[in-house]
Structure formats: C-alpha cells, structure tokens
Amino acid sequence: AHEKLLARFELPGESIVGVYSCKLVEKRVSGQLAVMKEHMGFYGRFFGSKVVVVRHKLKVVGVSSKGDLQLVLVDTGNAALTFSFKNADVRDRALVLLQSFTGMLSAMS
C-alpha cells in the first residue's frame, strides 16, 4: 500500500511502519510523515513542487511534543522540523512511534 510513497523517498529496501497526515510547519506544506524501519520522511506538494525531507534514524537526536497538536524533531545538525497534526490522538501516535524509532523509549515489541 505504501509503495508509491516509498518510491518518492528513493529508499529501496526500506519499509514503512506508520504514515500520518500532517503539515511541515517550516515549509507551510501539507503532506505525509512516514516512519520507516531506518528512516523518517515527509512528502508533500506545494503549488506543484515536491517537498521531500528524509532523515536516517541515527541522525535524529530528539522528538518532543509542542502544544496540543505539534511535534518537533531535532537532527544531529541541530535543525528542527515541526509537524502539525489535525488532532492530538494522531500526533500522540506519531510521537510514540518516532520516539521508539529513535531509541528514546525501550523498543516496543
């Protein structure tokens, strides 16, 4: 079901664990946040141009909630990506998955 999205990230052999509709606040672009086995990625379109952001999990140093509907992901270059969700439930599910992905929580079985 996620083959198209995976192709957009150009990560052959990767598999998607969870996908969440959200907005990448810094770019003001709506799209999909995908959590994969080894990467996280965001794909969206803005007036016909593609916005693709990919980070390897080893490059993600922090994931935290911000307000009711946002989460902030910080990478090793100290760059922050803020994602805004339509409701807190979706944000919380994405947050838990990203935290387990980065090893900040004990891995969920």
BELZIWO-V431932 format. One record per pair of residues at least 24 apart in sequence whose C-alpha atoms are under 10 Angstrom apart, sorted by the first residue. I is the first residue (numbers start at 0). J is the second residue. D is the distance in whole Angstrom. If there is no record, write none. Layout:
i	j	d
I	J	D
I	J	D
This chain:
i	j	d
1	33	9
4	31	9
4	32	10
4	33	8
4	40	9
4	41	9
4	42	8
5	33	9
5	35	9
5	40	9
5	42	10
7	40	10
7	41	10
7	42	7
7	43	10
7	49	9
7	51	8
8	33	10
8	38	10
8	39	10
8	40	7
8	41	8
8	42	8
8	51	7
8	52	8
8	53	7
9	53	10
10	35	10
10	37	10
10	38	9
10	53	10
12	36	10
13	37	7
13	38	8
14	38	9
15	39	9
15	40	10
16	96	9
16	100	10
17	92	9
17	93	8
17	96	8
17	97	9
18	93	8
19	84	8
19	89	7
19	90	8
19	92	9
19	93	7
20	82	10
20	83	9
20	84	7
20	85	8
20	89	9
20	90	10
20	93	10
21	68	10
21	69	9
21	81	10
21	82	6
21	83	6
21	84	5
21	85	7
21	86	10
21	89	9
21	90	9
22	69	9
22	81	8
22	82	5
22	83	5
22	84	7
22	85	9
23	50	9
23	52	10
23	69	10
23	80	7
23	81	6
23	82	5
23	83	7
23	84	9
24	69	9
24	71	10
24	80	8
24	81	5
24	82	6
24	83	7
25	79	9
25	80	7
25	81	7
25	82	8
26	50	8
26	80	9
26	81	9
27	82	10
27	83	10
28	82	10
29	82	9
29	83	9
29	84	10
30	82	10
31	82	10
32	82	8
32	93	9
33	93	9
33	97	10
34	93	8
34	96	7
34	97	7
34	100	8
35	96	10
35	97	9
35	100	8
36	100	8
37	100	8
37	101	9
38	97	10
38	100	9
38	101	10
39	97	8
39	100	9
39	101	10
41	82	9
52	80	9
55	101	10
56	97	9
56	100	7
56	101	6
56	102	9
57	100	10
57	101	7
57	102	9
58	101	9
59	97	9
59	98	10
59	100	9
59	101	7
59	102	10
60	98	10
60	101	7
60	102	10
60	103	9
61	97	9
61	98	8
61	101	8
61	102	10
61	103	8
62	94	7
62	95	9
62	97	7
62	98	6
62	99	10
62	100	10
62	101	8
62	103	9
63	94	7
63	95	10
63	97	9
63	98	8
64	90	8
64	91	8
64	94	7
65	90	10
67	91	9
69	94	9
70	94	7
70	97	10
72	97	9
72	98	10
